[in-house]
Amino acid sequence: DQQVKQNSPSLSVQEGRISILNCDYTNSMFDYFLWYKKYPAEGPTFLISISSIKDKNEDGRFTVFLNKSAKHLSLHIVPSQPGDSAVYFCAASPSNTGNQFYFGTGTSLTVIP
Amino acid sequence: EPEVTQTPSHQVTQMGQEVILRCVPISNHLYFYWYRQILGQKVEFLVSFYNNEISEKSEIFDDQFSVERPDGSNFTLKIRSTKLEDSAMYFCASKEGQGGAKNIQYFGAGTRLSVL
């Protein structure tokens, strides 16, 4: 079951430009969303989250936007840096207190110096 | 900074053998999880554990799998009779509690299980 989808397996961006990673979900019960970053041979590292009561959450260079009507969220990284090169996973949960996270398949971001 | 630690980093086993994957969650966390990622695929939820019992499990987590918190620090995943398709990266995660920042799950670096 593909409840969380990341349709772009890879993305290349020039250093200093904006990176936009997209995520779509199908389950209308999802109301808590997170982005994780993963380097090779490491576990996923929490990046930023958003609750469905918001449509935007910002943390430094990272901003997550949520469009509930479209069941779509995106992660913006501005400005992109070479150290941002990693696989980014979108995850969703049926509630802010939920247990299970449903992960997308990931988008591999390469930031070109 | 506190982190989730997993051992071993790589486990090789023969089909049909039992394996135990070990995790030490962050010390003040109360909720524990196992996920797996088959090469090239998405991270999949296996099981969640709270208050010394399983709170949720997926279809993947069949009778061949079990979890245990044998003491105050370790959290283990046992696969009784491994199959070739169990080959994957297994991630342990933990979270502090419910709601807000406490709901963020923190992941270990994973154990790569190779079943031959």
Chai-1 contact restraints between the chains, C-beta under 6 A:
chainA,res_idxA,chainB,res_idxB,connection_type,confidence,min_distance_angstrom,max_distance_angstrom,comment,restraint_id
A,E42,B,A109,contact,1.0,0.0,6.0,A-B,restraint_1
A,G43,B,F91,contact,1.0,0.0,6.0,A-B,restraint_2
A,G43,B,F107,contact,1.0,0.0,6.0,A-B,restraint_3
A,G43,B,G108,contact,1.0,0.0,6.0,A-B,restraint_4
A,G43,B,A109,contact,1.0,0.0,6.0,A-B,restraint_5
A,G43,B,G110,contact,1.0,0.0,6.0,A-B,restraint_6
A,P44,B,F107,contact,1.0,0.0,6.0,A-B,restraint_7
A,F46,B,I104,contact,1.0,0.0,6.0,A-B,restraint_8
A,N96,B,G99,contact,1.0,0.0,6.0,A-B,restraint_9
A,N96,B,N103,contact,1.0,0.0,6.0,A-B,restraint_10
A,T97,B,Q98,contact,1.0,0.0,6.0,A-B,restraint_11
A,T97,B,G99,contact,1.0,0.0,6.0,A-B,restraint_12
A,N99,B,S48,contact,1.0,0.0,6.0,A-B,restraint_13
A,N99,B,S55,contact,1.0,0.0,6.0,A-B,restraint_14
A,N99,B,E56,contact,1.0,0.0,6.0,A-B,restraint_15
A,Q100,B,F45,contact,1.0,0.0,6.0,A-B,restraint_16
A,Q100,B,E56,contact,1.0,0.0,6.0,A-B,restraint_17
A,F103,B,K42,contact,1.0,0.0,6.0,A-B,restraint_18
A,F103,B,V43,contact,1.0,0.0,6.0,A-B,restraint_19
A,T105,B,K42,contact,1.0,0.0,6.0,A-B,restraint_20
